[in-house]
Amino acid sequence: MLTVSLVEDDDRDRELFSRYICGAKGVRLVSVYATTEEAIKRFPTEKPDVALLDIKFPGMDGIECIRRLRQVVPALSTHFIILTGHEDRTLIFDSLRAGAHGFLLKDKTVRENLLSAIKEVAAGGAPMSPCVARQVITHFEGEAQPTNHLTDKERAVLRDLADGLRYKEIAGKLSISLNTVRKRINGIYDKLHVHSRKDAVRVFQERLSSPADSAKM
């Protein structure tokens, strides 16, 4: 019997996904939390086989929650699935880097999909909604392609990333929306063939120190 925990702050979604799991064969819902802070306190003793987490919360987000739970000693054997309405590529890769084993979009997930994903991840798989899986595949296919030049606007965002500015600070400094910042960062990641802010800044700094490579920026 697989034990499952759900971390979801939206009342309607919490009720819906709880109902999906309750009564299913081979799966038992052992806990439901409205905050990530509650999950961090309880998981080390509950040790659920699978945890379903949203990303956006009023306090700590689901990605940081997974990151912290993955650092628990002794290590938890819990398999984490992000269950969210956000399809942003940055969030997808940030989730996977933090230790998520799957990524499902709420509006694409019905009861059968969810139960199948729970069993798949417990067996060592990596369940993803098809459109998310396509983004991951497309990203890695792009790694084999030559690096494209960054636009002036992308270079401006990358310089601010290198200076340690947060997304909101970059948006304010450049007088653009937070969504535009995320889109430009996704473009930077694609062109530099990296998956994180840290790697993008590293490539940026390496190329600035090399006259031959700086022109590629």
Beta strands, then each sheet from edge to edge (+ up, - down):
strand 1: 2-7
strand 2: 27-33
strand 3: 50-53
strand 4: 79-84
strand 5: 102-105
sheet 1: 2+ 1+ 3+ 4+ 5+
end
